Amino acid sequence: MAVDVAIACIKAVVMLLIALQVMAMGVYFERKVSAIIQDRIGANRASILGFAGQGLINTLVADPLKFLLKEDVRPDGADRFLHTLAPLAAVIPFGDVLEIGGRTINLQAASLDVGILYILAMASLGVYGVVLAGWASNNRWSLLGGIRGSAQMISYEIAMGLALIGVVLTYNTFDLQEIARRQGELIWGWLPAWGVIYQPLGFLILFAAGIAESKRIPFDLPESESELVSGFFTEYSGAKHLMFMMSDFVEVVLVAALVTTLFFGGWQVPYLGREGFHFPWGSTIALPSLVVAILQIISFSVKLIFFTWLQIVIRWTLPRFRYDQLMRLGWKGLLPASLLNVVVSAAVVLVREGRT
């Protein structure tokens, strides 16, 4: 019993560290990628004993200390309790199984049969932090940002949920680990059965809706500094402001993790099974279980970093939508497309089951 608890704690810590490290890398990419796009150097001044690390000291040391040591300012008339609570209101498998010491370990922090529903339920709670921050600040711009944010997040959650239904219909399960495993199968004996092959439209809808849910450019209307200063968290400073910034990058990592798990094989490496590589032309390379698990974790991490980087490039490449354009895209663009995707996916599943 004690061993099982220890293993569960270790898996949870590993998943948390992956998310936090990718988030920290995302902040660094955010600065350097934007600097490259805008033909400038970017953060590179802060240093320790003359070592600046091309901006790493700024990102990992100087800026966190700056935010944590800043004064916590509360505007006059703000609700003290809700103003403090708002920043706090803000089950992904990273491998198959590891057989070690006669024990089989599932490389998933929490194994849930309804993993997709759990993620949607937890992600939907983020709207409360946005609404509370905007209302409790006693600031008209913050309130408008909170209203924009709540309308935007609720609108795009519908398209995101419908995009996920297509994946559920394809793999007939809500279990994220099982979805990742089924993407290890081969189509026509050589093509990995990744979700993007079966659900290309679902991938595009989920990715677009995920960026909108994280409230980043081109969907950053709840903040839109040129109109609302900083939107719903204008009146936040110090550690509270840092928590809002961190939650944005955690959402970016979550979107990247969902896209990776549902559409790009998750931890799958093409032709890699539990015993090693099995190639379509008949060759086999046997590998120890530990090596297979390490390759799977590396595969998941590389895909996760790529889609995090892609969202950052999109942020610094596309202009911001107008609010009417944003809502029109959600209700008149993504929603009909996601409904069409569900209907077509259901029809294909019925035809496939009828043939078998």
Residue, then its C-alpha position, 0 to 999 in steps of 0.5 A: m500500500a505504501v509503495d502504491v502511494a509513493i508511486a502515485c506521488i512520484k507520477a503526479v510530481v513528474m507530470l507537474l514538473i513536465a508542465l512547469q518546465v514547459m511553462a518556463m520554457g514557454v515564457y523564454f520562447e515567448r520572449k526570444v521568438s517574439a524578438i526574432i520575429q520583430d528583429r530585436i534582441g530580447a531580454n538579455r540584461a540580467s546576469i549572475l556573475g556575468f552569465a546572462g544565458q541569452g535571457l535565461i537569468n531574466t526569465l528564471v530568476a530576475d522576473p519571478l523575484k521582481f513579481l514576488l517582491k512587488e507590493d500587493v496593491r488593492p484599489d479603493g472600493a475593491d472587494r478584499f476577499l474576492h480580489t485575493l481569491a480570483p487568482l487562485a480559482a484559475v490526467i494526461p498520460f505521458g507514457d504507457v506502462l513500465e515493468i520494473g521490479g516485478r511491478t507494472i506501473n501505469l505512466q499516468a498520474a491518475s487513471l480515469d475512465v472519463g479523463i476527457l470529461y474531467i479535463l473539460a470540467m476542470a478547465s471550465l472552472g477558469v471562467y470563475g477566476v476571470v469573472l471574479a477578478g473583473w468584478a472585484s477590482n471596482n474598475r470599469w475596464s476590468l469589469l468589461g474584460g471579465i465580461r468579455g472573458s466569460a462570454q468568450m470562454i463559454s462560447y468556445e467551450i462548446a466547439m471544443g467539447l463537440a470536437l472532442i466528441g469526434v475523437v470519442l466516437t472514433y476510439n469509443t472511449f473517454d480514457l485518455q490512456e486508452i486513446a493514446r494506446r489505440q493510436g499505436e495501431l497501423i493503418w494499411g500495415w504501415l501508417p500510424a493511426w494517429g487521431v489527426i488522420y481520422q479527425p483532421l477537422g476536429f484537430l483544427i477546431l480543438f486547436a483554435a478553440g484551445i487558443a481562444e480558451s487560453k485568451r491569447i492573441p489573436f483571441d486576447l480580447p479580455e485583456s487587449e492592452s490597447e483598449l482595456v489596459s490589462g483587462f480583467f487583471t488590470e488592478y493586480s500586482g506582485a505575486k497575484h499578477l504573476m499567478f494570472m500570467m502563469s495560469d495563461f501559460v499553464e493553459v497553453v501547455l494544457v492545450a498542447a498536451l490535449v492536441t498531442t494526446l488526442f491527435f498526434g499519438g500522445w506518447q507513441v513512437p511510430y512502430l515502438g511497442r512494449e518490447g521494442f521496435h517492430f517495423p512493417w518490413g519485418s525487422t525487430i529491435a528488442l529494448p528493455s522496458l525502461v528504455v521504451a518508457i524513456l523513449q515514450i516520455i521523450s516523444f510526449s515531451v517533444k510533441l508537447i514542446f512543439f505545440t507550445w512553441l507553435q502557439i507562441v509563434i501564432r501569438w506573435t504572427l497574427p493580429r488581434f480579432r475585433y470582438d464581433q469577429l471573435m464571437r462570429l468565428g465561434w458561433k458561426g464558424l467553429l460551432p457549425a463545423s464541429l457539428l458537421n464533424v460529429v455527424v460525419s464521424a458518427a456516420v463513418v463509425l456506423v458504416r465501419e461497424g456495419r461492415t465488420 
